[in-house]
């Protein structure tokens, strides 16, 4: 109704004739006020005066009795919209000549858009493949240059996290030929992943596994990298995570001292 009134005011015209293709169910309050057209039973007429000369609705239910081959051109057009089949192969009346013509027109109109989308998708796939290849080469070089698994654990886990993320996005773009990245870490290198399932202490175990007791810690870097690996889920800032770590550290020392006294 709003669009009809706007057109009357904008073009200083008489009330328009409205045709609505309902691709979803018509609301009950609207359906209760419509009646079938006598001359065209697939049209549902709605009382629209004074804002429109005529108002008609078409949906899959109103079309049902008129869906006989060959389809009337208007029935075919209505079915084209209401069926919402993205491909002619999905349309139940794909053999109808009018339906075929409509899909042919749609293909001509959207051909450039479809081609551009396919190009973008292919570029994304190439980017994912190149990224994965680069990360795999980086892992290989890391393991060759740093034989000590404990020293390379932090970078190794970050690279493996990147590989897993890349694989997930490639799968979303239907890259079915890509297998899930294999995690060939040494036992010590996979320790943070096991620790993630062992409770809240895994956060602090992770920190101590990548830094020494006397080492100056870059807390922002630790927090950022740990977040990427799934740690510190309950913390939003590096400062709060740091405070919690030192509280845990003090409790750990206290418990250790008490154990020594008992012994």
C-alpha positions as CSV (number, residue, x, y, z in Angstrom):
1,X,0.0,0.0,0.0
2,X,2.8,2.4,0.9
3,X,4.5,1.9,-2.5
4,X,1.2,2.4,-4.3
5,X,0.5,5.7,-2.5
6,X,4.1,6.8,-3.2
7,X,3.7,6.2,-6.9
8,X,0.5,8.2,-7.0
9,X,2.1,11.2,-5.3
10,X,5.4,11.0,-7.2
11,X,3.9,10.6,-10.7
12,X,0.6,12.3,-10.1
13,X,-1.1,9.3,-11.6
14,X,-4.2,7.3,-11.0
15,X,-4.1,4.3,-8.7
16,X,-1.9,1.5,-10.1
17,X,-2.6,-2.1,-10.7
18,X,-0.5,-4.2,-8.3
19,X,0.7,-7.8,-8.9
20,X,2.5,-9.6,-6.1
21,X,4.4,-12.8,-6.6
22,X,4.5,-14.4,-3.1
23,X,7.7,-16.5,-2.8
24,X,6.8,-17.2,0.9
25,X,3.5,-18.0,2.6
26,X,0.9,-15.2,2.5
27,X,0.0,-13.9,6.0
28,X,-3.2,-15.3,7.4
29,X,-4.7,-11.8,7.8
30,X,-4.1,-11.1,4.1
31,X,-5.3,-14.5,2.9
32,X,-8.5,-14.1,4.8
33,X,-9.3,-11.1,2.7
34,X,-8.6,-12.4,-0.8
35,X,-10.8,-14.2,-3.2
36,X,-10.0,-16.0,-6.5
37,X,-10.5,-14.2,-9.7
38,X,-13.4,-15.6,-11.8
39,X,-11.6,-15.1,-15.1
40,X,-8.1,-16.2,-13.9
41,X,-8.4,-18.6,-11.0
42,X,-4.6,-18.5,-10.3
43,X,-5.0,-14.8,-9.2
44,X,-6.0,-13.9,-5.7
45,X,-7.8,-10.6,-5.7
46,X,-7.4,-8.2,-2.7
47,X,-9.7,-5.3,-1.9
48,X,-7.4,-2.3,-2.4
49,X,-9.5,0.8,-3.0
50,X,-8.6,3.6,-2.9
51,X,-4.9,3.1,-3.0
52,X,-4.9,0.8,-6.1
53,X,-7.2,0.0,-9.0
54,X,-6.5,-3.7,-8.6
55,X,-4.3,-5.8,-6.4
56,X,-3.5,-9.5,-7.2
57,X,-1.5,-12.1,-5.3
58,X,0.0,-15.2,-6.8
59,X,1.5,-18.0,-4.8
60,X,2.2,-21.7,-5.3
61,X,-1.2,-22.7,-3.8
62,X,-3.2,-20.4,-6.2
63,X,-1.2,-21.8,-9.1
64,X,-1.7,-25.5,-8.3
65,X,-4.8,-26.1,-10.3
66,X,-3.4,-24.4,-13.4
67,X,-0.1,-26.2,-13.5
68,X,-0.8,-28.3,-16.7
69,X,1.6,-28.7,-19.6
70,X,1.9,-26.6,-21.7
71,X,1.8,-23.9,-19.1
72,X,0.0,-20.6,-19.8
73,X,2.7,-18.0,-20.2
74,X,1.6,-16.0,-17.1
75,X,1.4,-19.2,-15.1
76,X,4.9,-20.1,-16.2
77,X,6.2,-16.7,-15.3
78,X,4.5,-16.9,-11.9
79,X,5.9,-20.4,-11.3
80,X,9.4,-19.1,-12.3
81,X,9.2,-16.6,-9.4
82,X,7.4,-18.6,-6.8
83,X,9.2,-21.9,-7.2
84,X,12.6,-20.3,-6.4
85,X,14.5,-23.0,-8.2
86,X,18.1,-21.7,-8.8
87,X,18.6,-24.0,-11.7
88,X,16.2,-25.1,-14.4
89,X,17.1,-28.7,-13.5
90,X,15.4,-28.1,-10.1
91,X,12.2,-26.8,-11.6
92,X,9.4,-29.4,-11.7
93,X,8.3,-28.1,-15.2
94,X,11.7,-27.8,-16.8
95,X,10.4,-29.3,-20.0
96,X,8.0,-26.5,-20.6
97,X,9.1,-24.1,-23.3
98,X,8.2,-20.9,-21.5
99,X,10.1,-22.0,-18.4
100,X,13.1,-22.8,-20.6
101,X,12.9,-19.4,-22.2
102,X,12.8,-17.6,-18.8
103,X,15.8,-19.5,-17.5
104,X,17.6,-18.7,-20.7
105,X,16.9,-15.0,-20.3
106,X,18.0,-15.1,-16.6
107,X,21.3,-16.8,-17.7
108,X,22.0,-14.0,-20.2
109,X,21.3,-11.3,-17.6
110,X,23.4,-12.8,-14.9
111,X,26.1,-14.4,-16.9
112,X,28.7,-11.7,-16.1
113,X,27.9,-11.8,-12.4
114,X,28.2,-15.6,-12.4
115,X,31.5,-15.5,-14.2
116,X,32.9,-12.8,-11.9
117,X,31.8,-14.9,-8.8
118,X,33.5,-18.0,-10.2
119,X,36.7,-16.0,-10.8
120,X,36.6,-14.7,-7.2
121,X,36.0,-18.2,-5.9
122,X,38.9,-19.6,-7.9
123,X,41.2,-16.8,-6.7
124,X,40.2,-17.6,-3.1
125,X,41.0,-21.3,-3.6
126,X,44.4,-20.4,-5.1
127,X,45.1,-18.2,-2.2
128,X,44.2,-20.9,0.3
129,X,46.4,-23.5,-1.5
130,X,49.3,-21.1,-1.7
131,X,49.0,-20.2,2.0
132,X,48.8,-23.8,3.0
133,X,51.9,-24.6,0.9
134,X,53.8,-21.7,2.5
135,X,52.9,-22.8,6.0
136,X,53.9,-26.4,5.3
137,X,57.3,-25.2,3.9
138,X,57.8,-23.0,7.0
139,X,57.1,-26.0,9.3
140,X,59.6,-28.1,7.4
141,X,62.3,-25.4,7.6
142,X,61.6,-24.9,11.3
143,X,62.0,-28.6,12.1
144,X,65.2,-28.7,10.1
145,X,66.7,-25.5,11.6
146,X,65.6,-26.0,15.2
147,X,66.1,-29.7,16.2
148,X,65.0,-29.1,19.8
149,X,61.2,-29.7,19.8
150,X,60.8,-27.7,23.1
151,X,62.4,-24.6,21.5
152,X,60.2,-24.6,18.4
153,X,56.9,-25.6,20.1
154,X,55.4,-22.1,20.1
155,X,55.9,-21.3,16.4
156,X,55.1,-24.9,15.4
157,X,51.7,-24.7,17.2
158,X,50.9,-21.3,15.6
159,X,51.7,-22.6,12.1
160,X,49.6,-25.7,12.7
161,X,46.7,-23.6,13.9
162,X,47.0,-21.6,10.6
163,X,47.0,-24.8,8.6
164,X,43.9,-26.0,10.3
165,X,42.1,-22.7,9.8
166,X,43.1,-22.6,6.1
167,X,41.7,-26.1,5.7
168,X,38.4,-25.1,7.2
169,X,38.0,-22.2,4.8
170,X,39.0,-24.3,1.8
171,X,36.3,-26.9,2.8
172,X,33.7,-24.1,2.9
173,X,34.6,-23.2,-0.7
174,X,34.1,-26.9,-1.8
175,X,37.7,-27.7,-2.1
176,X,36.9,-31.4,-1.9
177,X,40.3,-32.5,-3.2
178,X,42.0,-31.1,-0.1
179,X,42.7,-33.5,2.7
180,X,42.8,-32.4,6.3
181,X,46.3,-31.2,7.3
182,X,48.3,-33.8,9.2
183,X,49.7,-32.8,12.5
184,X,53.1,-34.5,12.7
185,X,54.3,-32.9,15.9
186,X,56.7,-34.5,18.3
187,X,55.2,-35.6,21.7
188,X,56.5,-32.6,23.5
189,X,55.2,-30.3,20.7
190,X,51.6,-31.6,21.1
191,X,51.6,-31.0,24.9
192,X,49.6,-27.7,24.8
193,X,46.8,-29.4,22.8
194,X,46.5,-32.1,25.5
195,X,46.7,-29.6,28.2
196,X,43.7,-27.7,26.8
197,X,41.6,-30.6,28.0
198,X,43.0,-30.8,31.5
199,X,41.3,-27.8,33.1
200,X,42.1,-24.1,33.8
201,X,45.8,-24.8,34.8
202,X,46.5,-25.5,31.1
203,X,46.6,-21.7,30.6
204,X,49.5,-21.4,33.0
205,X,51.2,-24.5,31.9
206,X,51.2,-23.1,28.4
207,X,52.9,-19.8,29.6
208,X,55.6,-21.8,31.4
209,X,56.2,-24.1,28.5
210,X,57.1,-21.2,26.2
211,X,59.0,-18.9,28.7
212,X,61.6,-19.4,31.3
213,X,61.4,-18.5,34.9
214,X,63.9,-15.6,34.6
215,X,62.8,-14.6,31.1
216,X,61.2,-11.2,30.5
217,X,57.7,-11.9,29.3
218,X,55.9,-10.0,26.6
219,X,52.4,-10.4,28.0
220,X,50.6,-8.9,25.1
221,X,52.3,-11.3,22.7
222,X,51.7,-14.3,25.0
223,X,48.0,-13.4,25.3
224,X,47.6,-12.9,21.5
225,X,49.4,-16.1,20.5
226,X,47.7,-18.1,23.2
227,X,44.2,-16.9,22.1
228,X,45.0,-18.2,18.6
229,X,45.7,-21.6,20.1
230,X,42.6,-21.7,22.2
231,X,44.0,-20.6,25.5
232,X,42.8,-17.8,27.8
233,X,39.1,-18.2,26.7
234,X,37.8,-16.6,29.9
235,X,40.1,-13.5,29.6
236,X,39.5,-10.4,27.5
237,X,42.8,-8.6,28.3
238,X,46.4,-9.5,28.7
239,X,46.5,-7.6,32.1
240,X,43.8,-9.7,33.7
241,X,45.3,-12.9,32.4
242,X,48.7,-11.8,33.8
243,X,47.2,-11.1,37.3
244,X,45.5,-14.5,37.3
245,X,48.7,-16.2,36.4
246,X,50.6,-14.7,39.3
247,X,47.8,-15.5,41.7
248,X,48.0,-19.1,40.5
249,X,51.8,-19.0,40.9
250,X,51.6,-17.8,44.5
251,X,49.1,-20.5,45.3
252,X,51.4,-23.1,43.7
253,X,54.3,-22.0,45.8
254,X,52.2,-22.0,49.0
255,X,50.9,-25.5,48.3
256,X,54.5,-26.7,47.5
257,X,55.8,-25.2,50.8
258,X,53.0,-26.9,52.8
259,X,53.8,-30.2,51.2
260,X,57.4,-29.9,52.1
261,X,56.5,-29.2,55.8
262,X,54.3,-32.2,55.9
263,X,56.9,-34.4,54.4
